[in-house]
Amino acid sequence: MSIWWSLHLRREAASVPLARRLLLGTMETAGVDPDISFDLSVALSEACANAVEHGGIRSGDVPDETGAYDVTAYLDGDRCRIEVTDSGPGFPPATVARRRPSLAEHGRGLHLIAELADHVCLGNRPGRGAVVSFDKMLKWRDDALLRAS
């Protein structure tokens, strides 16, 4: 079984629960274990909140009011992969080079994503913003209708 969806969202706080609810609904319908669904929804909320807060700041700390961000989720077999991309300046090179996000004043959300997911990748799209992607192996409810085979 494979399911994927993609959202193009305005950089507004109200967009974060929208993405979270869509993910939770998809996983509920597919039959994913609620604990796994919850972990991924919290990680997604953190990634979206980062995109809303930081994804529109351009050079010179000038906000890009037209900014948007994208969320794509893939449920493929026993794995879920989520990607959040924004149009901001991207991550500092030291952040991308680290294997685990730091617990500094800024970056705790990235650390939480790393704790909730099995694998996290932070990257930059030169001149086009940051990418946060993370994967998690899925567990299924006993009554799952769309269980991976």
N, CA, C and O atoms as CSV, one atom per row, in Angstrom:
chain,resi,resn,atom,element,x,y,z
A,1,MET,N,N,0.823,-1.169,0.000
A,1,MET,CA,C,0.000,0.000,0.000
A,1,MET,C,C,0.877,1.246,0.000
A,1,MET,O,O,1.886,1.302,0.704
A,2,SER,N,N,0.497,2.228,-0.779
A,2,SER,CA,C,1.159,3.528,-0.783
A,2,SER,C,C,0.104,4.622,-0.785
A,2,SER,O,O,-0.887,4.555,-1.513
A,3,ILE,N,N,0.335,5.618,0.034
A,3,ILE,CA,C,-0.511,6.812,0.079
A,3,ILE,C,C,0.444,7.998,0.125
A,3,ILE,O,O,1.436,7.967,0.854
A,4,TRP,N,N,0.157,9.029,-0.637
A,4,TRP,CA,C,0.924,10.264,-0.482
A,4,TRP,C,C,0.002,11.441,-0.707
A,4,TRP,O,O,-0.974,11.360,-1.453
A,5,TRP,N,N,0.334,12.537,-0.044
A,5,TRP,CA,C,-0.378,13.788,-0.241
A,5,TRP,C,C,0.597,14.939,-0.060
A,5,TRP,O,O,1.640,14.809,0.581
A,6,SER,N,N,0.222,16.070,-0.648
A,6,SER,CA,C,1.076,17.245,-0.578
A,6,SER,C,C,0.203,18.479,-0.366
A,6,SER,O,O,-0.874,18.599,-0.950
A,7,LEU,N,N,0.677,19.386,0.470
A,7,LEU,CA,C,-0.015,20.634,0.760
A,7,LEU,C,C,0.892,21.809,0.462
A,7,LEU,O,O,2.095,21.754,0.718
A,8,HIS,N,N,0.328,22.858,-0.071
A,8,HIS,CA,C,1.016,24.132,-0.247
A,8,HIS,C,C,0.295,25.100,0.677
A,8,HIS,O,O,-0.860,25.447,0.432
A,9,LEU,N,N,0.967,25.542,1.741
A,9,LEU,CA,C,0.323,26.298,2.808
A,9,LEU,C,C,0.899,27.697,2.951
A,9,LEU,O,O,2.085,27.924,2.713
A,10,ARG,N,N,0.037,28.634,3.346
A,10,ARG,CA,C,0.516,29.974,3.681
A,10,ARG,C,C,1.272,29.891,5.002
A,10,ARG,O,O,0.954,29.069,5.862
A,11,ARG,N,N,2.251,30.730,5.148
A,11,ARG,CA,C,3.054,30.767,6.366
A,11,ARG,C,C,2.273,31.479,7.463
A,11,ARG,O,O,2.572,32.617,7.826
A,12,GLU,N,N,1.265,30.782,7.983
A,12,GLU,CA,C,0.419,31.294,9.052
A,12,GLU,C,C,0.284,30.213,10.111
A,12,GLU,O,O,0.283,29.022,9.800
A,13,ALA,N,N,0.171,30.631,11.354
A,13,ALA,CA,C,0.067,29.673,12.458
A,13,ALA,C,C,-1.121,28.728,12.280
A,13,ALA,O,O,-1.039,27.568,12.686
A,14,ALA,N,N,-2.207,29.185,11.692
A,14,ALA,CA,C,-3.398,28.347,11.514
A,14,ALA,C,C,-3.158,27.178,10.565
A,14,ALA,O,O,-3.937,26.225,10.558
A,15,SER,N,N,-2.109,27.230,9.774
A,15,SER,CA,C,-1.830,26.133,8.840
A,15,SER,C,C,-1.254,24.906,9.540
A,15,SER,O,O,-1.363,23.793,9.025
A,16,VAL,N,N,-0.646,25.099,10.703
A,16,VAL,CA,C,0.012,23.982,11.400
A,16,VAL,C,C,-0.991,22.910,11.827
A,16,VAL,O,O,-0.768,21.737,11.526
A,17,PRO,N,N,-2.090,23.256,12.518
A,17,PRO,CA,C,-3.043,22.204,12.886
A,17,PRO,C,C,-3.727,21.575,11.670
A,17,PRO,O,O,-4.139,20.416,11.731
A,18,LEU,N,N,-3.852,22.311,10.578
A,18,LEU,CA,C,-4.433,21.740,9.362
A,18,LEU,C,C,-3.582,20.575,8.861
A,18,LEU,O,O,-4.105,19.499,8.571
A,19,ALA,N,N,-2.270,20.791,8.761
A,19,ALA,CA,C,-1.370,19.726,8.306
A,19,ALA,C,C,-1.397,18.552,9.283
A,19,ALA,O,O,-1.423,17.393,8.868
A,20,ARG,N,N,-1.389,18.851,10.563
A,20,ARG,CA,C,-1.397,17.802,11.589
A,20,ARG,C,C,-2.665,16.949,11.501
A,20,ARG,O,O,-2.597,15.721,11.555
A,21,ARG,N,N,-3.817,17.604,11.366
A,21,ARG,CA,C,-5.082,16.864,11.287
A,21,ARG,C,C,-5.152,15.997,10.040
A,21,ARG,O,O,-5.666,14.880,10.089
A,22,LEU,N,N,-4.644,16.499,8.928
A,22,LEU,CA,C,-4.647,15.697,7.697
A,22,LEU,C,C,-3.785,14.449,7.875
A,22,LEU,O,O,-4.173,13.357,7.458
A,23,LEU,N,N,-2.620,14.612,8.493
A,23,LEU,CA,C,-1.760,13.455,8.741
A,23,LEU,C,C,-2.441,12.458,9.671
A,23,LEU,O,O,-2.459,11.259,9.391
A,24,LEU,N,N,-2.999,12.946,10.771
A,24,LEU,CA,C,-3.668,12.045,11.717
A,24,LEU,C,C,-4.844,11.317,11.062
A,24,LEU,O,O,-5.044,10.126,11.300
A,25,GLY,N,N,-5.615,12.018,10.249
A,25,GLY,CA,C,-6.738,11.395,9.563
A,25,GLY,C,C,-6.296,10.334,8.573
A,25,GLY,O,O,-6.914,9.275,8.471
A,26,THR,N,N,-5.241,10.616,7.853
A,26,THR,CA,C,-4.704,9.646,6.897
A,26,THR,C,C,-4.246,8.390,7.627
A,26,THR,O,O,-4.554,7.276,7.202
A,27,MET,N,N,-3.520,8.563,8.712
A,27,MET,CA,C,-3.002,7.418,9.449
A,27,MET,C,C,-4.117,6.627,10.129
A,27,MET,O,O,-4.063,5.398,10.184
A,28,GLU,N,N,-5.115,7.319,10.641
A,28,GLU,CA,C,-6.255,6.637,11.249
A,28,GLU,C,C,-6.959,5.772,10.202
A,28,GLU,O,O,-7.272,4.610,10.457
A,29,THR,N,N,-7.202,6.344,9.029
A,29,THR,CA,C,-7.867,5.616,7.947
A,29,THR,C,C,-7.052,4.417,7.496
A,29,THR,O,O,-7.602,3.348,7.230
A,30,ALA,N,N,-5.738,4.594,7.411
A,30,ALA,CA,C,-4.864,3.507,6.961
A,30,ALA,C,C,-4.742,2.406,8.015
A,30,ALA,O,O,-4.487,1.251,7.673
A,31,GLY,N,N,-4.921,2.753,9.291
A,31,GLY,CA,C,-4.814,1.759,10.349
A,31,GLY,C,C,-3.486,1.760,11.077
A,31,GLY,O,O,-3.093,0.750,11.660
A,32,VAL,N,N,-2.788,2.897,11.047
A,32,VAL,CA,C,-1.505,3.014,11.733
A,32,VAL,C,C,-1.749,3.077,13.243
A,32,VAL,O,O,-2.719,3.682,13.699
A,33,ASP,N,N,-0.867,2.451,14.003
A,33,ASP,CA,C,-0.931,2.460,15.461
A,33,ASP,C,C,-1.012,3.907,15.960
A,33,ASP,O,O,-0.248,4.755,15.498
A,34,PRO,N,N,-1.919,4.201,16.891
A,34,PRO,CA,C,-2.096,5.582,17.366
A,34,PRO,C,C,-0.844,6.206,17.988
A,34,PRO,O,O,-0.643,7.414,17.863
A,35,ASP,N,N,-0.006,5.422,18.647
A,35,ASP,CA,C,1.217,5.986,19.239
A,35,ASP,C,C,2.174,6.482,18.154
A,35,ASP,O,O,2.781,7.543,18.294
A,36,ILE,N,N,2.306,5.713,17.078
A,36,ILE,CA,C,3.162,6.123,15.960
A,36,ILE,C,C,2.577,7.371,15.301
A,36,ILE,O,O,3.302,8.314,14.986
A,37,SER,N,N,1.256,7.366,15.096
A,37,SER,CA,C,0.581,8.520,14.490
A,37,SER,C,C,0.813,9.774,15.323
A,37,SER,O,O,1.095,10.843,14.780
A,38,PHE,N,N,0.695,9.643,16.643
A,38,PHE,CA,C,0.899,10.788,17.525
A,38,PHE,C,C,2.323,11.324,17.416
A,38,PHE,O,O,2.522,12.531,17.283
A,39,ASP,N,N,3.318,10.430,17.471
A,39,ASP,CA,C,4.718,10.853,17.353
A,39,ASP,C,C,4.948,11.628,16.058
A,39,ASP,O,O,5.559,12.696,16.065
A,40,LEU,N,N,4.453,11.083,14.949
A,40,LEU,CA,C,4.655,11.747,13.664
A,40,LEU,C,C,3.902,13.070,13.584
A,40,LEU,O,O,4.383,14.017,12.962
A,41,SER,N,N,2.732,13.144,14.204
A,41,SER,CA,C,1.973,14.397,14.156
A,41,SER,C,C,2.666,15.493,14.967
A,41,SER,O,O,2.637,16.660,14.575
A,42,VAL,N,N,3.281,15.135,16.082
A,42,VAL,CA,C,4.034,16.125,16.863
A,42,VAL,C,C,5.265,16.585,16.076
A,42,VAL,O,O,5.561,17.779,16.022
A,43,ALA,N,N,5.976,15.640,15.470
A,43,ALA,CA,C,7.151,15.987,14.660
A,43,ALA,C,C,6.744,16.899,13.496
A,43,ALA,O,O,7.423,17.884,13.208
A,44,LEU,N,N,5.636,16.565,12.834
A,44,LEU,CA,C,5.155,17.404,11.736
A,44,LEU,C,C,4.793,18.800,12.232
A,44,LEU,O,O,5.116,19.791,11.576
A,45,SER,N,N,4.132,18.889,13.374
A,45,SER,CA,C,3.771,20.193,13.932
A,45,SER,C,C,5.011,21.044,14.188
A,45,SER,O,O,5.009,22.244,13.914
A,46,GLU,N,N,6.060,20.434,14.707
A,46,GLU,CA,C,7.309,21.165,14.961
A,46,GLU,C,C,7.940,21.654,13.661
A,46,GLU,O,O,8.397,22.794,13.579
A,47,ALA,N,N,7.965,20.795,12.650
A,47,ALA,CA,C,8.554,21.182,11.365
A,47,ALA,C,C,7.741,22.303,10.715
A,47,ALA,O,O,8.312,23.237,10.152
A,48,CYS,N,N,6.422,22.215,10.791
A,48,CYS,CA,C,5.571,23.269,10.231
A,48,CYS,C,C,5.736,24.572,11.000
A,48,CYS,O,O,5.818,25.642,10.397
A,49,ALA,N,N,5.784,24.493,12.322
A,49,ALA,CA,C,5.969,25.697,13.136
A,49,ALA,C,C,7.291,26.383,12.793
A,49,ALA,O,O,7.360,27.611,12.746
A,50,ASN,N,N,8.333,25.598,12.555
A,50,ASN,CA,C,9.619,26.176,12.141
A,50,ASN,C,C,9.491,26.882,10.796
A,50,ASN,O,O,10.030,27.972,10.609
A,51,ALA,N,N,8.777,26.259,9.859
A,51,ALA,CA,C,8.597,26.875,8.541
A,51,ALA,C,C,7.811,28.178,8.654
A,51,ALA,O,O,8.127,29.156,7.978
A,52,VAL,N,N,6.791,28.192,9.505
A,52,VAL,CA,C,5.991,29.400,9.699
A,52,VAL,C,C,6.839,30.498,10.325
A,52,VAL,O,O,6.794,31.650,9.893
A,53,GLU,N,N,7.615,30.136,11.347
A,53,GLU,CA,C,8.391,31.149,12.073
A,53,GLU,C,C,9.617,31.630,11.310
A,53,GLU,O,O,9.898,32.828,11.281
A,54,HIS,N,N,10.350,30.703,10.691
A,54,HIS,CA,C,11.645,31.053,10.097
A,54,HIS,C,C,11.662,31.011,8.577
A,54,HIS,O,O,12.600,31.512,7.957
A,55,GLY,N,N,10.662,30.434,7.980
A,55,GLY,CA,C,10.700,30.159,6.545
A,55,GLY,C,C,10.496,31.342,5.640
A,55,GLY,O,O,10.593,31.195,4.422
A,56,GLY,N,N,10.219,32.505,6.175
A,56,GLY,CA,C,10.005,33.656,5.322
A,56,GLY,C,C,10.963,34.788,5.579
A,56,GLY,O,O,10.797,35.879,5.034
A,57,ILE,N,N,11.960,34.548,6.397
A,57,ILE,CA,C,12.941,35.598,6.682
A,57,ILE,C,C,13.999,35.567,5.587
A,57,ILE,O,O,14.678,34.559,5.392
A,58,ARG,N,N,14.126,36.645,4.900
A,58,ARG,CA,C,15.115,36.753,3.833
A,58,ARG,C,C,16.336,37.509,4.337
A,58,ARG,O,O,16.386,37.906,5.501
A,59,SER,N,N,17.300,37.703,3.484
A,59,SER,CA,C,18.535,38.375,3.876
A,59,SER,C,C,18.235,39.731,4.520
A,59,SER,O,O,17.308,40.435,4.119
A,60,GLY,N,N,19.026,40.071,5.508
A,60,GLY,CA,C,18.845,41.317,6.234
A,60,GLY,C,C,17.691,41.263,7.211
A,60,GLY,O,O,17.204,42.304,7.652
A,61,ASP,N,N,17.236,40.043,7.563
A,61,ASP,CA,C,16.140,39.852,8.504
A,61,ASP,C,C,14.843,40.525,8.063
A,61,ASP,O,O,14.020,40.895,8.901
A,62,VAL,N,N,14.657,40.686,6.752
A,62,VAL,CA,C,13.438,41.287,6.226
A,62,VAL,C,C,12.438,40.167,5.933
A,62,VAL,O,O,12.745,39.254,5.167
A,63,PRO,N,N,11.241,40.228,6.536
A,63,PRO,CA,C,10.259,39.175,6.288
A,63,PRO,C,C,9.805,39.142,4.832
A,63,PRO,O,O,9.633,40.188,4.205
A,64,ASP,N,N,9.613,37.948,4.304
A,64,ASP,CA,C,9.049,37.730,2.979
A,64,ASP,C,C,7.570,37.414,3.196
A,64,ASP,O,O,7.213,36.267,3.466
A,65,GLU,N,N,6.719,38.418,3.080
A,65,GLU,CA,C,5.299,38.266,3.411
A,65,GLU,C,C,4.561,37.349,2.447
A,65,GLU,O,O,3.470,36.879,2.772
A,66,THR,N,N,5.118,37.082,1.278
A,66,THR,CA,C,4.443,36.216,0.309
A,66,THR,C,C,4.808,34.758,0.516
A,66,THR,O,O,4.332,33.893,-0.219
A,67,GLY,N,N,5.644,34.470,1.506
A,67,GLY,CA,C,6.160,33.126,1.702
A,67,GLY,C,C,5.084,32.087,1.965
A,67,GLY,O,O,4.037,32.361,2.552
A,68,ALA,N,N,5.381,30.915,1.518
A,68,ALA,CA,C,4.536,29.755,1.756
A,68,ALA,C,C,5.468,28.603,2.085
A,68,ALA,O,O,6.689,28.737,2.002
A,69,TYR,N,N,4.902,27.498,2.450
A,69,TYR,CA,C,5.702,26.302,2.663
A,69,TYR,C,C,4.911,25.093,2.183
A,69,TYR,O,O,3.695,25.159,2.005
A,70,ASP,N,N,5.620,23.993,1.977
A,70,ASP,CA,C,5.020,22.778,1.448
A,70,ASP,C,C,5.234,21.623,2.403
A,70,ASP,O,O,6.284,21.509,3.036
A,71,VAL,N,N,4.230,20.766,2.502
A,71,VAL,CA,C,4.301,19.545,3.296
A,71,VAL,C,C,3.933,18.389,2.382
A,71,VAL,O,O,2.910,18.430,1.699
A,72,THR,N,N,4.761,17.367,2.372
A,72,THR,CA,C,4.453,16.151,1.624
A,72,THR,C,C,4.641,14.969,2.558
A,72,THR,O,O,5.647,14.873,3.262
A,73,ALA,N,N,3.668,14.071,2.559
A,73,ALA,CA,C,3.738,12.858,3.389
A,73,ALA,C,C,3.578,11.643,2.493
A,73,ALA,O,O,2.712,11.609,1.618
A,74,TYR,N,N,4.426,10.644,2.720
A,74,TYR,CA,C,4.394,9.392,1.976
A,74,TYR,C,C,4.244,8.260,2.980
A,74,TYR,O,O,5.068,8.119,3.884
A,75,LEU,N,N,3.214,7.462,2.833
A,75,LEU,CA,C,3.111,6.204,3.563
A,75,LEU,C,C,3.347,5.130,2.522
A,75,LEU,O,O,2.536,4.940,1.616
A,76,ASP,N,N,4.446,4.439,2.654
A,76,ASP,CA,C,4.817,3.436,1.654
A,76,ASP,C,C,5.263,2.178,2.380
A,76,ASP,O,O,6.308,2.162,3.030
A,77,GLY,N,N,4.469,1.131,2.267
A,77,GLY,CA,C,4.782,-0.100,2.973
A,77,GLY,C,C,4.719,0.132,4.467
A,77,GLY,O,O,3.698,0.580,4.988
A,78,ASP,N,N,5.796,-0.167,5.154
A,78,ASP,CA,C,5.854,-0.003,6.607
A,78,ASP,C,C,6.614,1.248,7.030
A,78,ASP,O,O,7.140,1.306,8.142
A,79,ARG,N,N,6.676,2.244,6.159
A,79,ARG,CA,C,7.436,3.450,6.471
A,79,ARG,C,C,6.638,4.693,6.102
A,79,ARG,O,O,5.904,4.705,5.113
A,80,CYS,N,N,6.790,5.731,6.905
A,80,CYS,CA,C,6.231,7.042,6.597
A,80,CYS,C,C,7.387,8.024,6.466
A,80,CYS,O,O,8.287,8.054,7.305
A,81,ARG,N,N,7.356,8.821,5.412
A,81,ARG,CA,C,8.350,9.876,5.208
A,81,ARG,C,C,7.598,11.186,5.060
A,81,ARG,O,O,6.633,11.275,4.301
A,82,ILE,N,N,8.041,12.195,5.784
A,82,ILE,CA,C,7.427,13.515,5.737
A,82,ILE,C,C,8.503,14.532,5.377
A,82,ILE,O,O,9.616,14.486,5.902
A,83,GLU,N,N,8.160,15.447,4.480
A,83,GLU,CA,C,9.065,16.525,4.089
A,83,GLU,C,C,8.348,17.858,4.233
A,83,GLU,O,O,7.208,18.017,3.798
A,84,VAL,N,N,9.035,18.810,4.850
A,84,VAL,CA,C,8.524,20.176,4.973
A,84,VAL,C,C,9.586,21.081,4.367
A,84,VAL,O,O,10.742,21.073,4.791
A,85,THR,N,N,9.181,21.861,3.369
A,85,THR,CA,C,10.107,22.775,2.701
A,85,THR,C,C,9.568,24.197,2.813
A,85,THR,O,O,8.357,24.417,2.784
A,86,ASP,N,N,10.474,25.153,2.940
A,86,ASP,CA,C,10.050,26.547,3.041
A,86,ASP,C,C,10.837,27.403,2.068
A,86,ASP,O,O,11.701,26.907,1.344
A,87,SER,N,N,10.529,28.697,2.057
A,87,SER,CA,C,11.162,29.618,1.118
A,87,SER,C,C,12.102,30.592,1.814
A,87,SER,O,O,12.418,31.653,1.273
A,88,GLY,N,N,12.547,30.233,3.007
A,88,GLY,CA,C,13.419,31.115,3.777
A,88,GLY,C,C,14.876,30.996,3.372
A,88,GLY,O,O,15.194,30.474,2.304
A,89,PRO,N,N,15.761,31.486,4.236
A,89,PRO,CA,C,17.187,31.496,3.924
A,89,PRO,C,C,17.855,30.139,4.086
A,89,PRO,O,O,19.006,29.976,3.679
A,90,GLY,N,N,17.176,29.172,4.662
A,90,GLY,CA,C,17.777,27.857,4.889
A,90,GLY,C,C,18.461,27.799,6.244
A,90,GLY,O,O,18.488,28.771,6.999
A,91,PHE,N,N,19.010,26.631,6.521
A,91,PHE,CA,C,19.708,26.414,7.788
A,91,PHE,C,C,21.136,26.914,7.696
A,91,PHE,O,O,21.730,26.892,6.618
A,92,PRO,N,N,21.699,27.364,8.811
A,92,PRO,CA,C,23.134,27.667,8.820
A,92,PRO,C,C,23.914,26.389,8.494
A,92,PRO,O,O,23.481,25.299,8.866
A,93,PRO,N,N,25.044,26.503,7.814
A,93,PRO,CA,C,25.815,25.311,7.436
A,93,PRO,C,C,26.140,24.384,8.606
A,93,PRO,O,O,26.152,23.165,8.435
A,94,ALA,N,N,26.402,24.938,9.789
A,94,ALA,CA,C,26.730,24.101,10.948
A,94,ALA,C,C,25.541,23.238,11.359
A,94,ALA,O,O,25.731,22.115,11.826
A,95,THR,N,N,24.324,23.740,11.193
A,95,THR,CA,C,23.129,22.968,11.543
A,95,THR,C,C,22.965,21.788,10.605
A,95,THR,O,O,22.648,20.684,11.047
A,96,VAL,N,N,23.178,22.007,9.318
A,96,VAL,CA,C,23.034,20.941,8.326
A,96,VAL,C,C,24.118,19.886,8.515
A,96,VAL,O,O,23.873,18.698,8.302
A,97,ALA,N,N,25.323,20.313,8.916
A,97,ALA,CA,C,26.447,19.381,9.056
A,97,ALA,C,C,26.313,18.466,10.267
A,97,ALA,O,O,26.839,17.353,10.256
A,98,ARG,N,N,25.611,18.919,11.321
A,98,ARG,CA,C,25.451,18.096,12.523
A,98,ARG,C,C,24.528,16.930,12.258
A,98,ARG,O,O,23.568,17.047,11.496
A,99,ARG,N,N,24.814,15.813,12.880
A,99,ARG,CA,C,23.948,14.651,12.739
A,99,ARG,C,C,22.683,14.794,13.588
A,99,ARG,O,O,21.619,14.320,13.193
A,100,ARG,N,N,22.791,15.441,14.741
A,100,ARG,CA,C,21.653,15.634,15.635
A,100,ARG,C,C,21.515,17.130,15.903
A,100,ARG,O,O,22.516,17.794,16.174
A,101,PRO,N,N,20.308,17.674,15.835
A,101,PRO,CA,C,20.134,19.086,16.163
A,101,PRO,C,C,20.531,19.366,17.611
A,101,PRO,O,O,20.433,18.494,18.474
A,102,SER,N,N,20.972,20.572,17.857
A,102,SER,CA,C,21.419,20.942,19.200
A,102,SER,C,C,20.230,21.318,20.078
A,102,SER,O,O,19.101,21.448,19.605
A,103,LEU,N,N,20.510,21.490,21.361
A,103,LEU,CA,C,19.499,21.934,22.320
A,103,LEU,C,C,19.663,23.415,22.634
A,103,LEU,O,O,19.294,23.870,23.717
A,104,ALA,N,N,20.210,24.158,21.698
A,104,ALA,CA,C,20.405,25.589,21.885
A,104,ALA,C,C,19.057,26.296,21.998
A,104,ALA,O,O,18.001,25.681,21.854
A,105,GLU,N,N,19.118,27.601,22.260
A,105,GLU,CA,C,17.896,28.402,22.396
A,105,GLU,C,C,16.944,28.167,21.233
A,105,GLU,O,O,15.742,27.992,21.433
A,106,HIS,N,N,17.473,28.165,20.039
A,106,HIS,CA,C,16.677,27.849,18.855
A,106,HIS,C,C,17.113,26.471,18.381
A,106,HIS,O,O,18.304,26.162,18.397
A,107,GLY,N,N,16.189,25.661,17.970
A,107,GLY,CA,C,16.534,24.330,17.479
A,107,GLY,C,C,15.970,23.207,18.328
A,107,GLY,O,O,16.156,22.034,18.004
A,108,ARG,N,N,15.282,23.548,19.411
A,108,ARG,CA,C,14.705,22.485,20.247
A,108,ARG,C,C,13.631,21.715,19.496
A,108,ARG,O,O,13.461,20.516,19.719
A,109,GLY,N,N,12.904,22.383,18.610
A,109,GLY,CA,C,11.907,21.690,17.795
A,109,GLY,C,C,12.559,20.654,16.895
A,109,GLY,O,O,12.025,19.561,16.708
A,110,LEU,N,N,13.710,20.998,16.341
A,110,LEU,CA,C,14.442,20.042,15.503
A,110,LEU,C,C,14.922,18.855,16.336
A,110,LEU,O,O,14.918,17.715,15.871
A,111,HIS,N,N,15.335,19.136,17.569
A,111,HIS,CA,C,15.758,18.057,18.459
A,111,HIS,C,C,14.577,17.129,18.772
A,111,HIS,O,O,14.736,15.908,18.799
A,112,LEU,N,N,13.414,17.699,19.005
A,112,LEU,CA,C,12.227,16.893,19.272
A,112,LEU,C,C,11.875,16.023,18.065
A,112,LEU,O,O,11.532,14.851,18.227
A,113,ILE,N,N,11.956,16.580,16.870
A,113,ILE,CA,C,11.720,15.791,15.653
A,113,ILE,C,C,12.682,14.611,15.611
A,113,ILE,O,O,12.278,13.489,15.302
A,114,ALA,N,N,13.954,14.859,15.921
A,114,ALA,CA,C,14.955,13.788,15.901
A,114,ALA,C,C,14.642,12.706,16.923
A,114,ALA,O,O,14.919,11.532,16.678
A,115,GLU,N,N,14.071,13.077,18.061
A,115,GLU,CA,C,13.720,12.086,19.076
A,115,GLU,C,C,12.502,11.258,18.687
A,115,GLU,O,O,12.405,10.088,19.060
A,116,LEU,N,N,11.579,11.847,17.948
A,116,LEU,CA,C,10.331,11.163,17.602
A,116,LEU,C,C,10.422,10.340,16.319
A,116,LEU,O,O,9.648,9.401,16.131
A,117,ALA,N,N,11.339,10.676,15.453
A,117,ALA,CA,C,11.473,9.985,14.165
A,117,ALA,C,C,12.647,9.015,14.208
A,117,ALA,O,O,13.501,9.094,15.091
A,118,ASP,N,N,12.678,8.104,13.249
A,118,ASP,CA,C,13.786,7.156,13.148
A,118,ASP,C,C,14.980,7.757,12.418
A,118,ASP,O,O,16.124,7.400,12.699
A,119,HIS,N,N,14.723,8.658,11.492
A,119,HIS,CA,C,15.789,9.266,10.701
A,119,HIS,C,C,15.363,10.681,10.335
A,119,HIS,O,O,14.223,10.900,9.927
A,120,VAL,N,N,16.278,11.651,10.479
A,120,VAL,CA,C,15.994,13.049,10.157
A,120,VAL,C,C,17.081,13.559,9.229
A,120,VAL,O,O,18.260,13.251,9.403
A,121,CYS,N,N,16.673,14.339,8.247
A,121,CYS,CA,C,17.628,14.969,7.341
A,121,CYS,C,C,17.280,16.453,7.240
A,121,CYS,O,O,16.146,16.814,6.925
A,122,LEU,N,N,18.263,17.305,7.509
A,122,LEU,CA,C,18.110,18.749,7.374
A,122,LEU,C,C,18.916,19.178,6.170
A,122,LEU,O,O,20.076,18.790,6.031
A,123,GLY,N,N,18.324,19.970,5.303
A,123,GLY,CA,C,19.049,20.402,4.118
A,123,GLY,C,C,18.596,21.773,3.655
A,123,GLY,O,O,17.642,22.355,4.172
A,124,ASN,N,N,19.314,22.260,2.667
A,124,ASN,CA,C,19.002,23.552,2.060
A,124,ASN,C,C,18.825,23.376,0.567
A,124,ASN,O,O,19.497,22.565,-0.070
A,125,ARG,N,N,17.914,24.145,0.032
A,125,ARG,CA,C,17.764,24.259,-1.408
A,125,ARG,C,C,18.345,25.624,-1.739
A,125,ARG,O,O,17.709,26.638,-1.451
A,126,PRO,N,N,19.520,25.685,-2.330
A,126,PRO,CA,C,20.203,26.971,-2.530
A,126,PRO,C,C,19.283,28.039,-3.129
A,126,PRO,O,O,18.714,27.874,-4.208
A,127,GLY,N,N,19.163,29.145,-2.378
A,127,GLY,CA,C,18.353,30.257,-2.817
A,127,GLY,C,C,16.857,30.028,-2.717
A,127,GLY,O,O,16.075,30.892,-3.113
A,128,ARG,N,N,16.440,28.867,-2.189
A,128,ARG,CA,C,15.004,28.567,-2.161
A,128,ARG,C,C,14.513,28.072,-0.819
A,128,ARG,O,O,13.324,27.770,-0.709
A,129,GLY,N,N,15.331,27.966,0.204
A,129,GLY,CA,C,14.830,27.616,1.522
A,129,GLY,C,C,15.358,26.321,2.094
A,129,GLY,O,O,16.255,25.683,1.543
A,130,ALA,N,N,14.767,25.953,3.226
A,130,ALA,CA,C,15.188,24.788,4.006
A,130,ALA,C,C,14.282,23.595,3.723
A,130,ALA,O,O,13.140,23.743,3.287
A,131,VAL,N,N,14.830,22.404,3.985
A,131,VAL,CA,C,14.085,21.153,3.881
A,131,VAL,C,C,14.305,20.371,5.163
A,131,VAL,O,O,15.446,20.141,5.566
A,132,VAL,N,N,13.221,19.963,5.805
A,132,VAL,CA,C,13.278,19.045,6.943
A,132,VAL,C,C,12.535,17.797,6.485
A,132,VAL,O,O,11.352,17.860,6.149
A,133,SER,N,N,13.232,16.663,6.474
A,133,SER,CA,C,12.551,15.412,6.138
A,133,SER,C,C,12.844,14.409,7.248
A,133,SER,O,O,13.930,14.392,7.828
A,134,PHE,N,N,11.850,13.580,7.525
A,134,PHE,CA,C,12.025,12.578,8.562
A,134,PHE,C,C,11.194,11.350,8.237
A,134,PHE,O,O,10.143,11.431,7.601
A,135,ASP,N,N,11.699,10.211,8.694
A,135,ASP,CA,C,11.083,8.905,8.441
A,135,ASP,C,C,10.782,8.221,9.771
A,135,ASP,O,O,11.421,8.481,10.790
A,136,LYS,N,N,9.796,7.346,9.724
A,136,LYS,CA,C,9.499,6.501,10.877
A,136,LYS,C,C,8.885,5.199,10.371
A,136,LYS,O,O,8.033,5.195,9.482
A,137,MET,N,N,9.338,4.104,10.957
A,137,MET,CA,C,8.737,2.811,10.646
A,137,MET,C,C,7.353,2.766,11.279
A,137,MET,O,O,7.157,3.217,12.408
A,138,LEU,N,N,6.405,2.223,10.544
A,138,LEU,CA,C,5.026,2.176,10.993
A,138,LEU,C,C,4.713,0.872,11.704
A,138,LEU,O,O,5.268,-0.178,11.380
A,139,LYS,N,N,3.826,0.951,12.668
A,139,LYS,CA,C,3.209,-0.213,13.296
A,139,LYS,C,C,1.730,-0.097,12.982
A,139,LYS,O,O,1.203,1.004,12.818
A,140,TRP,N,N,1.069,-1.230,12.901
A,140,TRP,CA,C,-0.320,-1.233,12.456
A,140,TRP,C,C,-1.242,-1.735,13.550
A,140,TRP,O,O,-0.864,-2.583,14.358
A,141,ARG,N,N,-2.456,-1.201,13.567
A,141,ARG,CA,C,-3.503,-1.730,14.444
A,141,ARG,C,C,-3.883,-3.111,13.914
A,141,ARG,O,O,-3.717,-3.398,12.729
A,142,ASP,N,N,-4.391,-3.954,14.796
A,142,ASP,CA,C,-4.821,-5.287,14.389
A,142,ASP,C,C,-5.942,-5.234,13.357
A,142,ASP,O,O,-6.029,-6.103,12.489
A,143,ASP,N,N,-6.799,-4.222,13.448
A,143,ASP,CA,C,-7.931,-4.104,12.538
A,143,ASP,C,C,-7.658,-3.228,11.324
A,143,ASP,O,O,-8.601,-2.790,10.665
A,144,ALA,N,N,-6.395,-2.961,11.011
A,144,ALA,CA,C,-6.036,-2.059,9.915
A,144,ALA,C,C,-6.572,-2.589,8.586
A,144,ALA,O,O,-6.346,-3.742,8.218
A,145,LEU,N,N,-7.287,-1.716,7.881
A,145,LEU,CA,C,-7.838,-2.100,6.587
A,145,LEU,C,C,-6.808,-1.977,5.466
A,145,LEU,O,O,-6.863,-2.720,4.487
A,146,LEU,N,N,-5.880,-1.051,5.605
A,146,LEU,CA,C,-4.911,-0.804,4.551
A,146,LEU,C,C,-3.506,-1.252,4.937
A,146,LEU,O,O,-2.518,-0.732,4.419
A,147,ARG,N,N,-3.424,-2.196,5.829
A,147,ARG,CA,C,-2.132,-2.686,6.331
A,147,ARG,C,C,-1.207,-3.036,5.173
A,147,ARG,O,O,-1.620,-3.629,4.177
A,148,ALA,N,N,0.068,-2.647,5.336
A,148,ALA,CA,C,1.069,-2.985,4.324
A,148,ALA,C,C,1.207,-4.503,4.260
A,148,ALA,O,O,1.113,-5.204,5.267
A,149,SER,N,N,1.430,-4.977,3.054
A,149,SER,CA,C,1.561,-6.439,2.902
A,149,SER,C,C,3.005,-6.853,2.811
A,149,SER,O,O,3.300,-8.041,2.682
